């Protein structure tokens, strides 16, 4: 396996008013991975994102980006982390500031003091990748919810971040909007981007992710492939999680000896009896 692009070694963080929000978290992220993050409210998912993105600095432990340790006391190291890891929050209105789509996307590269032609090229490519070109001069508040989500992803693409952390990206989208966004996310992983998605949607985690992280009470309690995690009955009962519908359907077909036990439906198109 290739070297990890981001490593967390025994990371911990304590909020002054509530105590530890995250404790003893260690994991590696690799290029092109699709990682789903599960856990209830207060489990530590948001703190995990903020630490990975350099918004918060850990009280203990070490982050290593591209094989180089990140020193919280060095401004250059934090800048490198924030450029390498981009965050998309659940509510896009929290992070959209520009008067037009084009201005919004170009804001980050301009802050890097890149040459104007480079800023323009990055902005244009990000708009094309997220299918926003025709909205270049549109004020963001005129966009739909799905278009705003794509805009915040375009912001990160323009910064050339290798790792993208997305908080509930398909929340509040209709079926068509959610499906199209998933297709665009798949394109990003095919380009080598690492996507880490926090979600409460068990079925999305099953069909999309190749790895699932489960947080509970500030700790990372599972880091497994989807099949391994959703086959752990004791863990699911402990955390109050149900199994994905397609997992249950696949297991039913195994029990009726219609399918071999090695066959699992990850998407609805897999549900063929031929």
Secondary structure as UniProt FT lines:
FT   STRAND          6..15
FT   TURN            16..18
FT   STRAND          19..29
FT   TURN            31..32
FT   STRAND          34..38
FT   TURN            41..42
FT   HELIX           45..52
FT   TURN            53..54
FT   STRAND          60..65
FT   TURN            66..67
FT   STRAND          68..70
FT   TURN            72..73
FT   HELIX           75..84
FT   STRAND          85..88
FT   HELIX           92..94
FT   HELIX           101..111
FT   TURN            112..113
FT   HELIX           116..129
FT   TURN            130..131
FT   HELIX           133..135
FT   TURN            136..137
FT   HELIX           140..142
FT   HELIX           145..158
FT   TURN            159..160
FT   STRAND          163..167
FT   TURN            169..172
FT   HELIX           175..190
FT   TURN            191..192
FT   STRAND          194..198
FT   HELIX           202..208
FT   STRAND          211..216
FT   TURN            217..218
FT   STRAND          219..224
FT   HELIX           226..230
FT   HELIX           233..239
FT   HELIX           245..255
FT   TURN            256..257
FT   TURN            261..262
FT   HELIX           268..270
//
